[in-house]
């Protein structure tokens, strides 16, 4: 399901031939159109007719309005169910493109070619698609697996440092929840660069894929992948509302710091272990300033989290470095305390 294109694009071309689509659609944003599409087109060897569909870049494009526009474009191109959509981009493109493909005419096949570290190690894997609504992250979505994921690590060299850091947060999360050695390998990196992380990408992807294979519909262990995301998604949504969007991984890193402290407050890990983890996270991620006047708003946003049951806010929390549990109910008092500690 995951293929690394280390030696060229022949495997992608062979796979497209096997699918035998009536038409190819390639979804890009303005950044991947400029920096990644030329590489793909220069290596694409197919007689299948194709169209390029470009949208603006950014999380604010992951909406039902954009999905409707894309459905209409597919219809204008007379796209039928034999067609294949290639999602060439980061997490927004794979989330949105997967959602559009899985719902257009009850579903057409799609291929993910992630171009960001976040896309490679997180968003493209697992068959979750989604769109945001009213600043609530992934309010609507589907479970639908891509036909295949193709990874071309050289695309990482086109990324600004902020995007590289954003994806690195999800890699760190995989280590924290499932593989202590992976966490130790990642935190041994002294300076983030494409060269420094490329050697660790496959392991990080495999950790997520293994968890997804065990629990595709997120009824148990897959919920651990949400570590850092209850607080992180709330912070991300808040900044979307404020008109100053944050990279997803930056918000998740803040969430992991808060939820590591909550893990201590709930007596799952020691204060020493919590502080050690938080020290490493802060080494890569500066504090995001969130005024205490927004704490109630953050709690409201957390109440919309998909992991919740009834009125209680549920978390995935650390049991130790490299192991996590899920479905933990946490008091408002401890959530607020963690937010206050984060801002210090």
C-alpha positions as a Python dict, from the first residue, in 0.01 Angstrom:
ca = {
    (1, 'X'): (0, 0, 0),
    (2, 'X'): (299, 231, 60),
    (3, 'X'): (575, 251, -201),
    (4, 'X'): (887, 466, -182),
    (5, 'X'): (991, 608, -519),
    (6, 'X'): (1362, 601, -441),
    (7, 'X'): (1467, 484, -785),
    (8, 'X'): (1222, 670, -1007),
    (9, 'X'): (854, 672, -1091),
    (10, 'X'): (828, 342, -1280),
    (11, 'X'): (626, 180, -1000),
    (12, 'X'): (372, 464, -1012),
    (13, 'X'): (340, 432, -1388),
    (14, 'X'): (299, 54, -1363),
    (15, 'X'): (31, 95, -1096),
    (16, 'X'): (-166, 345, -1305),
    (17, 'X'): (-152, 100, -1595),
    (18, 'X'): (-290, -174, -1367),
    (19, 'X'): (-579, 50, -1259),
    (20, 'X'): (-657, 121, -1626),
    (21, 'X'): (-847, 444, -1552),
    (22, 'X'): (-1062, 620, -1809),
    (23, 'X'): (-922, 953, -1693),
    (24, 'X'): (-670, 1090, -1444),
    (25, 'X'): (-734, 1400, -1234),
    (26, 'X'): (-439, 1554, -1046),
    (27, 'X'): (-531, 1773, -749),
    (28, 'X'): (-268, 2027, -640),
    (29, 'X'): (-250, 2351, -448),
    (30, 'X'): (-60, 2656, -568),
    (31, 'X'): (258, 2543, -389),
    (32, 'X'): (266, 2187, -517),
    (33, 'X'): (171, 2313, -864),
    (34, 'X'): (491, 2516, -869),
    (35, 'X'): (732, 2290, -680),
    (36, 'X'): (615, 1930, -724),
    (37, 'X'): (388, 1896, -1027),
    (38, 'X'): (671, 1949, -1280),
    (39, 'X'): (856, 1651, -1130),
    (40, 'X'): (545, 1432, -1146),
    (41, 'X'): (456, 1530, -1501),
    (42, 'X'): (816, 1489, -1612),
    (43, 'X'): (805, 1128, -1495),
    (44, 'X'): (444, 1038, -1577),
    (45, 'X'): (431, 790, -1863),
    (46, 'X'): (72, 721, -1956),
    (47, 'X'): (-159, 757, -2251),
    (48, 'X'): (-453, 815, -2018),
    (49, 'X'): (-596, 1168, -2060),
    (50, 'X'): (-547, 1382, -1749),
    (51, 'X'): (-653, 1717, -1608),
    (52, 'X'): (-487, 1939, -1348),
    (53, 'X'): (-708, 2087, -1075),
    (54, 'X'): (-552, 2360, -863),
    (55, 'X'): (-681, 2515, -541),
    (56, 'X'): (-533, 2776, -310),
    (57, 'X'): (-305, 2652, -34),
    (58, 'X'): (-402, 2644, 332),
    (59, 'X'): (-623, 2476, 593),
    (60, 'X'): (-892, 2737, 528),
    (61, 'X'): (-955, 2565, 192),
    (62, 'X'): (-1058, 2237, 359),
    (63, 'X'): (-1429, 2319, 357),
    (64, 'X'): (-1756, 2196, 212),
    (65, 'X'): (-1753, 2495, -25),
    (66, 'X'): (-1426, 2376, -179),
    (67, 'X'): (-1556, 2018, -192),
    (68, 'X'): (-1865, 2134, -382),
    (69, 'X'): (-1646, 2323, -629),
    (70, 'X'): (-1434, 2014, -685),
    (71, 'X'): (-1740, 1791, -734),
    (72, 'X'): (-1864, 2039, -996),
    (73, 'X'): (-1525, 2041, -1170),
    (74, 'X'): (-1520, 1661, -1180),
    (75, 'X'): (-1867, 1665, -1331),
    (76, 'X'): (-1763, 1922, -1591),
    (77, 'X'): (-1476, 1693, -1693),
    (78, 'X'): (-1733, 1412, -1728),
    (79, 'X'): (-1545, 1211, -1469),
    (80, 'X'): (-1688, 862, -1431),
    (81, 'X'): (-1625, 591, -1173),
    (82, 'X'): (-1342, 440, -1376),
    (83, 'X'): (-1141, 758, -1319),
    (84, 'X'): (-858, 804, -1067),
    (85, 'X'): (-780, 1116, -866),
    (86, 'X'): (-414, 1175, -773),
    (87, 'X'): (-376, 1390, -461),
    (88, 'X'): (-38, 1562, -491),
    (89, 'X'): (16, 1767, -178),
    (90, 'X'): (21, 1786, 198),
    (91, 'X'): (-241, 1699, 456),
    (92, 'X'): (-503, 1942, 327),
    (93, 'X'): (-483, 1798, -24),
    (94, 'X'): (-496, 1434, 86),
    (95, 'X'): (-776, 1497, 340),
    (96, 'X'): (-984, 1705, 100),
    (97, 'X'): (-902, 1508, -214),
    (98, 'X'): (-978, 1180, -42),
    (99, 'X'): (-1311, 1317, 84),
    (100, 'X'): (-1411, 1442, -262),
    (101, 'X'): (-1306, 1116, -429),
    (102, 'X'): (-1482, 897, -172),
    (103, 'X'): (-1811, 1084, -213),
    (104, 'X'): (-1819, 1172, -583),
    (105, 'X'): (-2063, 932, -750),
    (106, 'X'): (-2040, 720, -432),
    (107, 'X'): (-1667, 688, -472),
    (108, 'X'): (-1387, 690, -726),
    (109, 'X'): (-1036, 557, -673),
    (110, 'X'): (-760, 789, -556),
    (111, 'X'): (-384, 781, -510),
    (112, 'X'): (-202, 987, -248),
    (113, 'X'): (139, 1131, -329),
    (114, 'X'): (222, 1329, -14),
    (115, 'X'): (467, 1615, -65),
    (116, 'X'): (510, 1729, 296),
    (117, 'X'): (651, 1551, 598),
    (118, 'X'): (309, 1578, 765),
    (119, 'X'): (146, 1421, 461),
    (120, 'X'): (399, 1140, 440),
    (121, 'X'): (401, 1039, 807),
    (122, 'X'): (41, 1110, 899),
    (123, 'X'): (-232, 1251, 677),
    (124, 'X'): (-193, 1025, 374),
    (125, 'X'): (-205, 703, 581),
    (126, 'X'): (-506, 532, 731),
    (127, 'X'): (-796, 614, 503),
    (128, 'X'): (-932, 908, 702),
    (129, 'X'): (-1066, 1186, 483),
    (130, 'X'): (-1228, 1502, 604),
    (131, 'X'): (-1326, 1866, 584),
    (132, 'X'): (-1358, 2134, 849),
    (133, 'X'): (-1678, 2325, 920),
    (134, 'X'): (-1733, 2637, 1127),
    (135, 'X'): (-1371, 2610, 1241),
    (136, 'X'): (-1427, 2260, 1382),
    (137, 'X'): (-1155, 2030, 1254),
    (138, 'X'): (-1269, 1732, 1043),
    (139, 'X'): (-1635, 1770, 1134),
    (140, 'X'): (-1735, 1573, 824),
    (141, 'X'): (-1541, 1292, 663),
    (142, 'X'): (-1523, 931, 555),
    (143, 'X'): (-1313, 622, 609),
    (144, 'X'): (-1185, 538, 261),
    (145, 'X'): (-845, 391, 179),
    (146, 'X'): (-642, 525, -111),
    (147, 'X'): (-567, 277, -386),
    (148, 'X'): (-199, 333, -303),
    (149, 'X'): (41, 578, -141),
    (150, 'X'): (359, 675, -324),
    (151, 'X'): (634, 857, -135),
    (152, 'X'): (903, 1062, -306),
    (153, 'X'): (1127, 1190, -24),
    (154, 'X'): (1299, 1444, -250),
    (155, 'X'): (983, 1656, -230),
    (156, 'X'): (1084, 1742, 128),
    (157, 'X'): (1361, 1960, -12),
    (158, 'X'): (1097, 2197, -148),
    (159, 'X'): (953, 2266, 200),
    (160, 'X'): (1002, 2573, 418),
    (161, 'X'): (1135, 2493, 765),
    (162, 'X'): (794, 2557, 923),
    (163, 'X'): (637, 2276, 721),
    (164, 'X'): (921, 2039, 802),
    (165, 'X'): (877, 2113, 1173),
    (166, 'X'): (502, 2063, 1143),
    (167, 'X'): (539, 1709, 1011),
    (168, 'X'): (812, 1627, 1259),
    (169, 'X'): (560, 1672, 1541),
    (170, 'X'): (359, 1374, 1416),
    (171, 'X'): (675, 1164, 1395),
    (172, 'X'): (758, 1252, 1756),
    (173, 'X'): (402, 1155, 1850),
    (174, 'X'): (443, 812, 1692),
    (175, 'X'): (750, 755, 1907),
    (176, 'X'): (581, 876, 2225),
    (177, 'X'): (274, 656, 2188),
    (178, 'X'): (420, 340, 2036),
    (179, 'X'): (799, 317, 2006),
    (180, 'X'): (1040, 454, 2266),
    (181, 'X'): (1343, 381, 2047),
    (182, 'X'): (1192, 585, 1762),
    (183, 'X'): (1136, 873, 2006),
    (184, 'X'): (1498, 851, 2120),
    (185, 'X'): (1626, 843, 1762),
    (186, 'X'): (1421, 1149, 1668),
    (187, 'X'): (1515, 1350, 1976),
    (188, 'X'): (1882, 1280, 1904),
    (189, 'X'): (1849, 1504, 1597),
    (190, 'X'): (2016, 1835, 1673),
    (191, 'X'): (1897, 2033, 1372),
    (192, 'X'): (1591, 1963, 1159),
    (193, 'X'): (1659, 1920, 789),
    (194, 'X'): (1527, 1695, 512),
    (195, 'X'): (1849, 1495, 528),
    (196, 'X'): (1812, 1447, 905),
    (197, 'X'): (1455, 1312, 892),
    (198, 'X'): (1447, 1114, 566),
    (199, 'X'): (1611, 812, 730),
    (200, 'X'): (1330, 797, 990),
    (201, 'X'): (1025, 847, 765),
    (202, 'X'): (960, 484, 675),
    (203, 'X'): (969, 373, 1040),
    (204, 'X'): (727, 649, 1139),
    (205, 'X'): (490, 559, 856),
    (206, 'X'): (506, 192, 950),
    (207, 'X'): (413, 269, 1312),
    (208, 'X'): (96, 445, 1201),
    (209, 'X'): (16, 183, 938),
    (210, 'X'): (51, -97, 1195),
    (211, 'X'): (-192, 76, 1431),
    (212, 'X'): (-439, 145, 1150),
    (213, 'X'): (-422, -216, 1030),
    (214, 'X'): (-517, -330, 1381),
    (215, 'X'): (-806, -85, 1421),
    (216, 'X'): (-915, 69, 1090),
    (217, 'X'): (-1244, 216, 1217),
    (218, 'X'): (-1089, 365, 1533),
    (219, 'X'): (-1276, 165, 1795),
    (220, 'X'): (-976, 107, 2024),
    (221, 'X'): (-599, 136, 1974),
    (222, 'X'): (-618, 379, 1680),
    (223, 'X'): (-747, 636, 1927),
    (224, 'X'): (-394, 660, 2068),
    (225, 'X'): (-296, 839, 1745),
    (226, 'X'): (-502, 1129, 1876),
    (227, 'X'): (-248, 1201, 2150),
    (228, 'X'): (-187, 1576, 2147),
    (229, 'X'): (-484, 1637, 1920),
    (230, 'X'): (-761, 1712, 2169),
    (231, 'X'): (-584, 2028, 2286),
    (232, 'X'): (-396, 2066, 1957),
    (233, 'X'): (-704, 2071, 1734),
    (234, 'X'): (-870, 2320, 1969),
    (235, 'X'): (-570, 2554, 1945),
    (236, 'X'): (-559, 2509, 1567),
    (237, 'X'): (-932, 2586, 1539),
    (238, 'X'): (-899, 2892, 1764),
    (239, 'X'): (-625, 3041, 1550),
    (240, 'X'): (-828, 2971, 1235),
    (241, 'X'): (-1111, 3173, 1389),
    (242, 'X'): (-869, 3451, 1478),
    (243, 'X'): (-754, 3468, 1117),
    (244, 'X'): (-397, 3363, 1196),
    (245, 'X'): (-378, 2993, 1099),
    (246, 'X'): (-112, 2773, 1259),
    (247, 'X'): (63, 2480, 1093),
    (248, 'X'): (-109, 2162, 1214),
    (249, 'X'): (205, 2018, 1370),
    (250, 'X'): (279, 2333, 1568),
    (251, 'X'): (-64, 2308, 1730),
    (252, 'X'): (-23, 1934, 1790),
    (253, 'X'): (315, 1993, 1954),
    (254, 'X'): (148, 2237, 2194),
    (255, 'X'): (-122, 1976, 2251),
    (256, 'X'): (136, 1708, 2325),
    (257, 'X'): (302, 1929, 2585),
    (258, 'X'): (-34, 1992, 2754),
    (259, 'X'): (-143, 1631, 2733),
    (260, 'X'): (191, 1505, 2862),
    (261, 'X'): (133, 1721, 3170),
    (262, 'X'): (-223, 1590, 3195),
    (263, 'X'): (-76, 1237, 3183),
    (264, 'X'): (124, 1333, 3493),
    (265, 'X'): (-174, 1499, 3664),
    (266, 'X'): (-376, 1182, 3606),
    (267, 'X'): (-97, 973, 3767),
    (268, 'X'): (-4, 780, 3452),
    (269, 'X'): (356, 903, 3434),
    (270, 'X'): (592, 1059, 3686),
    (271, 'X'): (663, 1430, 3705),
    (272, 'X'): (1025, 1360, 3606),
    (273, 'X'): (922, 1169, 3294),
    (274, 'X'): (670, 1438, 3200),
    (275, 'X'): (932, 1710, 3238),
    (276, 'X'): (1185, 1513, 3031),
    (277, 'X'): (936, 1472, 2746),
    (278, 'X'): (825, 1835, 2761),
    (279, 'X'): (1186, 1957, 2760),
    (280, 'X'): (1250, 1770, 2435),
    (281, 'X'): (930, 1899, 2275),
    (282, 'X'): (1006, 2257, 2374),
    (283, 'X'): (1350, 2222, 2216),
    (284, 'X'): (1183, 2200, 1875),
    (285, 'X'): (863, 2399, 1935),
    (286, 'X'): (842, 2748, 2087),
    (287, 'X'): (539, 2829, 2301),
    (288, 'X'): (231, 2946, 2112),
    (289, 'X'): (94, 3244, 2306),
    (290, 'X'): (-268, 3179, 2404),
    (291, 'X'): (-416, 3435, 2641),
    (292, 'X'): (-605, 3288, 2936),
    (293, 'X'): (-914, 3477, 2817),
    (294, 'X'): (-936, 3213, 2539),
    (295, 'X'): (-926, 2911, 2771),
    (296, 'X'): (-1306, 2880, 2790),
    (297, 'X'): (-1322, 2896, 2412),
    (298, 'X'): (-1064, 2618, 2391),
    (299, 'X'): (-1271, 2404, 2628),
    (300, 'X'): (-1575, 2457, 2406),
    (301, 'X'): (-1377, 2352, 2100),
    (302, 'X'): (-1249, 2044, 2284),
    (303, 'X'): (-1609, 1949, 2363),
    (304, 'X'): (-1660, 1895, 1987),
    (305, 'X'): (-1374, 1645, 1966),
    (306, 'X'): (-1473, 1319, 1797),
    (307, 'X'): (-1334, 1106, 2082),
    (308, 'X'): (-1581, 1244, 2336),
    (309, 'X'): (-1866, 1053, 2493),
    (310, 'X'): (-2164, 1259, 2601),
    (311, 'X'): (-2052, 1577, 2776),
    (312, 'X'): (-1714, 1445, 2895),
    (313, 'X'): (-1389, 1536, 2720),
    (314, 'X'): (-1186, 1225, 2642),
    (315, 'X'): (-811, 1203, 2586),
    (316, 'X'): (-542, 969, 2464),
    (317, 'X'): (-268, 992, 2729),
    (318, 'X'): (79, 854, 2789),
    (319, 'X'): (125, 553, 3015),
    (320, 'X'): (502, 576, 2967),
    (321, 'X'): (739, 695, 2696),
    (322, 'X'): (653, 473, 2401),
    (323, 'X'): (313, 359, 2524),
    (324, 'X'): (-28, 527, 2540),
    (325, 'X'): (-386, 455, 2643),
    (326, 'X'): (-712, 605, 2527),
    (327, 'X'): (-1064, 707, 2622),
    (328, 'X'): (-957, 875, 2945),
    (329, 'X'): (-1202, 1124, 3093),
    (330, 'X'): (-1018, 1431, 3223),
    (331, 'X'): (-1152, 1699, 3453),
    (332, 'X'): (-1182, 2059, 3337),
    (333, 'X'): (-960, 2152, 3631),
    (334, 'X'): (-669, 1944, 3500),
    (335, 'X'): (-717, 2067, 3143),
    (336, 'X'): (-700, 2429, 3257),
    (337, 'X'): (-399, 2357, 3477),
    (338, 'X'): (-215, 2205, 3182),
    (339, 'X'): (-296, 2509, 2965),
    (340, 'X'): (-159, 2738, 3235),
    (341, 'X'): (159, 2530, 3274),
    (342, 'X'): (209, 2536, 2895),
    (343, 'X'): (208, 2916, 2891),
    (344, 'X'): (478, 2944, 3157),
}
